[in-house]
Amino acid sequence: MRLLAISDTHSQDIPKLLQEEIQKADMIVHVGDFCDIDLLTRLKKSKEVKAVYGNMDGLELRQALPRQAIFKCEDVTIGLVHGEGAPEKLQERVAHMFKDQKVDAIIFGHSHTAMNKVINGVLFFNPGSPTDVIRAPYLSYGILEVQGKIIKGQIVKIK
């Protein structure tokens, strides 16, 4: 299964390359900071969407989405959370949020900086932001391929 992972879109127009990736994906994962419910509505019209709200999302999104979620994709358990606080040690903070659950991967955002790293058997995956380079050297999104018990991530830089 092919998952398209995005975060921190901040009410901005989605780049054309990302619009094309939506069509190729089996599922879309958005880990918060939509800032506008319109994007969530549009994404849900095209594919199955798993999403959480972020720190910049208002009441409407907070009522529509959870703060944190866990779902199964084939034989892989995936945790979703936006993240919060300073970018330093963000990975440790999101790991702590899932300390009582057995997850194979945690997809998070907030920092706008992409990450694709396995730590202690857990994939920590931050797709970065496709629309905002605050604190990040480039725009990006992520592709996750799930086959049975295997999950592999790829960060795609937008030029």
N, C-alpha and C positions, 0 to 999 in steps of 0.2 A: 504494500500500500504506500502511496506517495502522499506525504503531508506537506503542505505549504505553510511555513511558520512565519508570521509577521508580528510586529509590535510597534508601538509608538508612532502611529500614523498621524496623530495630532490634527485631524480634520483637513489634512492636505490631500491634493489629488494624488491618486495612485499612479506611479510611473507605468508607461505602456508595457515595458518588459514584465512587470509584475501582473498586469492584467492578463497577459498571455499565459503566465504560469498558473493563474487561477484555473484556466481551462484544462491544463494538464494534470492538475492535482485531483486526488480522490477525496481529500478533506482539507479544510482550511483551519489552522490554529492561529488565533490572535490573542496575544497575552497582554492586552490592555493599552490604555491611553489612546483610545479611538478619538475621544473628545467630542464626538458627535455620533448619535445612534444611526444616522443615515448609512454609514459604511457597513455597520453590522447588518442592517436590513438588506442592503444590496448583496453582501456576501452570502447571506442565507438563501437568497433567491437562486444562487448559482451552484452551491455545494453545501454539504454538511459542514457545519461550523462548530468548533469547540472554542470557547472564549472565556476570559475572565476580565474584570474591570481593573483599571490602573488608577494611580493616585490623581491623575488629571481628569478622570471621568466624572461626570456629574450624576445627579440623582437618577435620571432616567436610565442610564447605563448600569448604575449600581443596583437598581431594582430589577433589571433584566438579566444581570449576570452575577455569578458568584465571585468572591474575592480570590478563591483558590479552588481548584478542581483536580480530580483524578479520573482517568478513563483508561480502558483497555483498548489496544489496537493490536489485533491478532493476539500474540502471546506476550506482549510488552505492556507494562503498566507505566503510564505517563502522567506526571504531575504538572499542573499549570499554575503559575502565579506571576503577577507583574513584577513585584519587588518594590522596595522602598528604601529611603535613606540615601546616604552618600554612596557613590559608585565603588569606593574602596570596600572590600569584603562583602560585596553584594552576593556573590556565589555562596559564601558561608551562611549568610542570612536566609537565603532561599532554601538551602539544604536543611537548615534548622526548622523551617516551616513544615517539612515533610519527615521530620525525625521519627514520628510514630507510625509512618506508613512505609511499606516496601514498594519503592518505585524503581524502575529501570532507567528512567530519564526524567529530567526536570527542564521544562521550557519556561523561560522567563524573559523579561525585558527590562525596562526602566533606565538602564545606563546608556542606551543607544549604541553600545559597543558590542559587536558580535563576539560570541564565544562558542566553541565546539570542542569540548574537552571531557574526557572520561576520568572521573576521580572516584576511587574506591568502588569501581564497578558501576557507577551511575553516570550517564551522559548528562552533562550540564550544557544546555543549548540556549543561547541568546541570539535571535536572528538580527539584532541591531534594529535600525530604523530605515525604512525605504524613503523617508521624506525629510529627515532632520539630522544634520551632522553635529548637533551640540554634543561636545565631549567625544565625538567619534571621528575617525579619519576618513570614513567613506559611508555612503548609503548602502544598505544591504537588506536581504531577507534570507530565509533558510528553506532548505529542502531536506526532509527526513524520509528515508526509505525504511519501511518496516517489512521484514520477512520472517514470519514465525516468531522466534525469540530474539531476533537480531534487529537492532535499530542503529542506523548510521546517519549522521548529519553532514550537511554541506552548506557552507555560507556562500551566498552569491552576492558579489559586489555589483552595484549598479553604477554604470559609467555615465 
